Amino acid sequence: MIRSNDILGMIHSNAYDACLSELTNMRTMGSVPFGGRYRLIDFTLSNMVNAGIGKVGVLTKSNYQSLMDHLGTGRAWDLARKHGGMYLLPPFVTGENGNFGNRLDAIKGNLHFIARSDEEYVLMSDCNVVMNFSVSEFVAFHEKTGADISILVKRGKVPAMANMLVFETDGSSRVTSAVFGEAGEEGTFSTNIYFMKKALLERLVNEAAALKKKNFEEDIILANINSLKIFAMEHKGFAYAIDSLAAYYEANMALLEAPNAHDLFTSKRPIYTKVRDDMPALYGIESNVENCLISDGCVIKGRVENCILARGVTVEKGAVVRNSIIMQDSFIGAGAHAENVIFDKSVVLKPGKTLCGAEGFPVFVGKGIVI
């Protein structure tokens, strides 16, 4: 039986940054805010620690200052430990190529970290798929099927992301074929969560590097479908792949539906995040709030409908905010109107101003901008 302390976690914090350039201009994909209180990496980290994984390496590439601020020592995830714990792995990894350019480069550049780890298995994941899944069930699936490589997959519309693999499987869930999927088509696509023996990963990456290969999905997965036992386990619960600003908006808004929120935030597998001590939300006498997620520290004096408000947001008297995502410490002035918008941190909408996007196509306002 595979024990949790035999598993090394590896998280690619910058994967698919370009898909969400509006929000990753000054941060990694992993540190993008989500659901009012969380960052995208919180879900990946929590999935790992809920399964008992005690050593996690976070691969960085660029813009990772906010990620460092958020993760700190890893205490919020019980990863501040003398043995194991959380490791931030820097981007400048090899003398021959400097800052890595892709997933295969990132793994190759950190083989020294992998090789020096005592764990026998490796669980690799990106940060841009929001889900709460049982890593323990995934590991049990790997063991039961006798797989060399197990991949967590999701059935639905293929995300618009580079090198997105779509699989065909037989009755035993073994992958029989795979192609790079077309965005928007129905298919069983990879969530880019892989589980395998550490020794196998090292061998495959070294072989690919020796042949000057550059693509993990093509040169590791596709190239070995016939020679290795590759199995796919389908995740049937809530899962959103963040491949655009519209998808980010849709994934957040999906939390306003109770079944989705209950699936993602289950007491069986809590989602942990950095704690910010703040006062409870305050509601004015004339405030009106309907179907919203309101975080600590908010002050609501106006009308808020179908919104997600992060910590420290202020909505002044007479202001109306609808169908919007308002991030930390933003300010909506008296009599202002915001609808179908995404405000990054510390945005100010001055009194009496109006800003509206189209339904499904929100207007984005960058960090610290005053309108």
N, C-alpha and C positions, 0 to 999 in steps of 0.2 A: 504493500500500500504506500502511495506517495504521501509523504508528510509535508505539512505547510512549511516547516523550517528547512526543507530541501528545495524550495523554490525561490529563485532570484527574480524580482520584478524589475522590468526595464520599461521606462516611459519616454516616448519621443514627444517632448513638449512643444516643438516648433512645427510638427507635421501639418501640412496644408495651411500654413499661415496665409498664403496668397489667396485662399478662398474667402478670407474674411479680412481683407486688407484694411478696411475702414477701422476695425478694432485692433488689428495686430500691427499697426504702424509703429506703436511705441511699446508693445507688449507681445509676449508669446501667445500662441493659441491656448496653451495651458492656463494662462492667467487671465483669459477673457472672462468678465463677470457673467453669471448666469443665475436666473431665478431669484434675483434680489440679494441673496446672501452669499452665494457660492462663486467659485471659479471652476472652469471646465476640468482642471486637473483634479479637483476634489473628488469627482465621481470615479475616476480611474484609480486614484490612491485609495479611496475608501473601499472599492471593490477588492483591492489587494489585501489591505489590512484586515478587512472583515473575514477573510479566509485564513488569516494567521500568518501571512507573509511578513517577515520581519526585516528584510533587506531589500531596498528599492533604489535603483539608480535612475536619476532623471537626466536625460540627455538634452543639453541645451545647444543653441546655435547662435541666436542673436536676440536683442531686445529682452534680455532675461532679468533685468533689474527688478521689475515688478514681481516676477516669479519668485525671486530670492526673498523679497520682502514678505510675500504671502506665505511661503513655505517655512521660512525661518529655520529652526532646528528640526522641524518635523514633529514637534511636540503634540500638535492638534490631532495627529494621526497615530500617536503612540510610537513614533519612529525616532525619538531622541534617546538613543541607546548607546551603551558602551560597546556592545557587540552587534553588528548589523546596523539597522537604522536606515536613514535616508542619505543618499550621496548625490550632490549636484555635480554632473560631469561636464566639464568645460568644452567649448566648441573647437579649440585649437588642439587637435588630437595627434597629428602626425607631422613629422618634419617634411614629408614629401608632398602633401597636398593642403596643409593648413586647415582652414575652416571647411568642414565637410559639406558636400553638395547634395546628398541624398541619403535614404535610409541605409543602404548598404555601406556607404562611407561612414555613417555614424556608428554602425555596429562594429565595423572593422577598426575604427579609430579608438573604440573602447574595449577591444578584446582583452587588453591588459587587465581591466577591471573585472571582466567576466571570468577570465582565466584564474585570477587570484581569489575568486569567490568560492566558498566551500560547497555551495548548493549544487545539486545534481541537475536540476531542471531550470528552464528560463520561461517566464511569462512576459511577452512583449505586448505593448499597447500604445496607441496614440491617445490624444486627449479630445478629439473633435466629435466623438460619438457619445452622446449623453444617454447613459443607461445605468441601471442597477441590476447586476446579474451575479449569480452565485459562482464564484471562481472554484469553489469546492466541487460543485456539480460538473463544471467544465473539466476539472482535473480527473474526476471519477470517470467521465466519458472517455477521456484520453486513455486511461488505464484499462477500462473495460473493452474498448475497441482494439487495443494493442497498436495504436497509431504511432507513427514516427513523428508526425506533425499534426496538431489539431488546430483548427481555425474556427473562431466564433463567427457566425454568419447571421444575416437578417434578410427576410423576404420582404420585398417591396420595390419601390422605384429606385433605380440605381442613382446614387449621388453623383453630382458633377465634379468629380475629383480625379486627378491624374492617377493612372495605373490602378484603377478600381477593378478588382477581379470579380467575375461572376462565375459561379460554379454549377456543375451538374453532378449529382451524386447517385449512387445505386441504393438499393434497399437497406443497406447496412450503414449508410451515411458516408461511405468512402467516396472521395472525389474521383470522378471518372474523366472529367474534362473541365477546362477553365478557359475563359477568354477575358479580354479587357472590355468591360461593359460600356454600352452607350447610355449617356445620362438620360434619365427620365423613363427608360424602358423598365418593365417588370422583370425581376430576377432575384436570385439568391446571391447577395453580394457580401464581400468580406467586410468585417468591421475592423480589420487590421489588428486583431488580437490573436496572437500565435502562442502555442505552447509546445515545447519540445525539450529534449535533453540538451544540456549545455554543450556537451562534447559534439553533438550533431551540428548545432549552430556554429560552433567554432570551425568544424571541418568544412561545412558548406560555404561559409564566408571566406575562409582562406582559399578554397578551390576557386571561388568566383573571382577573388582578388588576383590570384595567379594568372587567370585568363583575361584580366583587365575588364571584367564585367562590372556593370554599374547599377543594375536595376534589381532590387530585392525580389519584387513580385515576378518578374520575367525570368531572372537567372537563378533564383532559389526555388520558388514555388512552381511556376510553369514548367521549368526544365526538369523537375523531379517527380512529376505526377505519376509516371509509370514506374520509376525506380524506387520510390518511397511510398509508404502507406500514409496517405494524407486524408484526414477525416474532417468533416464539417459538422459542427453542432449549431443548430438554429436557436437564436434567442427570440422568444415569442412575446416578450413584454414590451414596455415602453422603450423606444430607442429612436433617437434622432441624430442623423449625420449632419453636422454643420458644414455645408459646402458653399454657403453664400450668406449675405446679409438677410435675404428673405427667409432662408431656412433657419437662421438664428432667431429671427423674429417669430417665426411659426413655432419653433421648439419652445421658446419661452411662453408664448401665449397658450400652448397646449397644456401648460401647468394649471391654467385657470379652470380646467375640467377635472373634477374631483378624482375620477378613476385613474387618470394619468399621474396626478400628484401622489396618490396613494401607492401606485406601482413604483414610482421613482423614489419616494421617501417612505420606505417601509421600516418598521421598527425592528424587523429581523436583521436588516443590514443597513445600519444608519449611515448617512452621508456626513462626514466630518469636514469642518472648515476652520479657518483661523478665527479665533474669538475676538470680537470687538465689543468691549463693554460700553453699553449705551443705555440711555433711558428708554422706557417703553414708548411706543408711538402715542402721540397726543392728537386728539380730535376736537376741533372747535365746535361751538354750539350750533353753528350753521353748516357744518361739514356734511357731506353726503358721499358715502363710499359704497360701491356695488361691485361684487365679483372681482376682488383685487387681492394681490399678495403685497402686504405692507410690512416692511422691515422695521427693526428697532430704530429709534431715534428720529422717525419721521414726524413732521408737524403738518397736519391736514386741517385746513380751514375752509377749503373750497370743495368742488365736486370732482370725484375721481371714479371712473368707470372702466372696468376691464383692463386694468393696468398692473404692472409689476413695478413697485417702488423699492429701490435699494435703501440702505441705511442713510439716515441724515437728510432725506429729501424734504423740502418745504413746499407746500402748496398754499398760497395765500388766499385770503377771503375773496370770493367772487371768481376765482380762477376755475377753469374747466379742463380736465385732462382725461382723454379717452383713448382706449386701444393703444397704449404706449408703454415703452420700457424706459424708465427714468433711473439712471444710475446714481451712485453714491454722491451725497452732498450737493445735488443739483437744486435749483431754486426756480419756482414758478411764481411770478409776481401777481399781485392783485389784479383781477379782471382779465388775466391772460388766458389764451385758449390754445391748447396743444392736443393734436389728434393724429393718430397713426405716425408717431415719431419714436425715434430711439435717441435718447440723450446719453452721451458718455458722461464720465464723472465731472462734477463741478460746473455744469452748464447753467447759465442764467437766462431765463426768458423774462424780459422786463415787463413791468405792469402794462396791461392793455394790449400787448403784442399777440399776434395770432400766427401759428405755424401748423400747417396740416399737410399730411401726406395722403396718398391714395390707399384704399383698402388693399392690403397684401403687399404694398410697395411703400414701406415707411421712409420718412425723411430721417437721415442720420445727421447728428450734430456732434462734432468732435469735442474732445476733452477741453474744459475750461473756456469754451466759446460763450460770448455774451451776445444775445440777440435783442 
